């Protein structure tokens, strides 16, 4: 089992990175083979970097949007309560409004 896994890994590695084994072997000029392999390597490095970066930024973006949506919800709830039950915002500090007397 371990030997099969090792052989599979070696064959896969060679298929991708060995220019004598990969389909790049059909390009007659070795320098061009190398150049194409370098371009492919750069492309994959940039692709993984962009993907990882977007996943990382996605978490921050989701958190930021959640905070904004929550702030909007609290504002709507506050306005609704102020319109329907304004007495909830009156402090019972002993002060009286102009119309209240003993």
N, C-alpha and C positions, 0 to 999 in steps of 0.2 A: 504494500500500500504506500509506504513512504517513498520507495524507489519509483513507483509510478507517478506520484505527485512531483517528485524531483525532476523526473524526465519531462513531464508535462511543462513544468516551470521553465526548464532549460530550452525546450523546443519553442515555447511561446516567446521567451526572451530573444532567442536567435531570430525568430520570424520577424520580430519588430525591429531589432537593433543591429542585426548582422546583415550588411549589404550583400553578402554572398548567398544568403539564404532567403531573404525577403523578396517580394516581387520587384524591388528596386534592382535586383541582379540583371534584369533585362535592359537596363540603361547601360549602353556600352562604355560611356566615359565615367571612370571612377570618381573624378572630381565632381561631376554633376550629381552622381549618386549621393555623395557626401553632402553636397549643397542641399539637395532635396530632403535628405534625412534631417539636416539642421533646421530647415524651414518647418518641417513637420513637428520637430521637437519644440521649436519656439511657439508654433501654433497651439500645441497641447498645453504648454506651460501657461500661456496667456489665457487659454480657455479655462483651465482649472483655477487660475488666480481670479478671473472675473467671476466665475461661479462661486468660489468660496467667499469672495468679497461681497457679492450680492446676497449670499445667505447671511453673512454677518450683519450687513447693513439692513437686511430685511427685518431682523429681530429688533433693531433700534427703531426702524420705521414703524413696525407694528406697535411697539411700546409708545412711541410718540403719538400715533394716531389714536390709540386707546385713551391716552390722557386728554387729547383734544375732544374726543367724543364724550368722555366722562364730564369734562368741563361744560360742554354744551348741554348735557342732560341735567346737571346740577342747576345751571342757569334757567332752563325751561321749568324745572320743578320749583325753583324759588319764585319765579314769576307767577306760576300757576297758584301756588299757595298764597302769595301776596294778594292776588286778585280774589281768591275765594275765602280766605281766612286771614285777613290782615291782623287780627287780634293776636295771632301767634308771634308777631314781631314786637308786641308791646311788652316792655320790661315792667316787672312789678317791683319797681324800686321805691314805691311810696309816692312818686310824683302823680299828680292828677292832671287830667286834661282840663281845658278851660270850662267845659260844661259840667264837671263833677265837683260837688260841694257836699260837706257833711250836713 
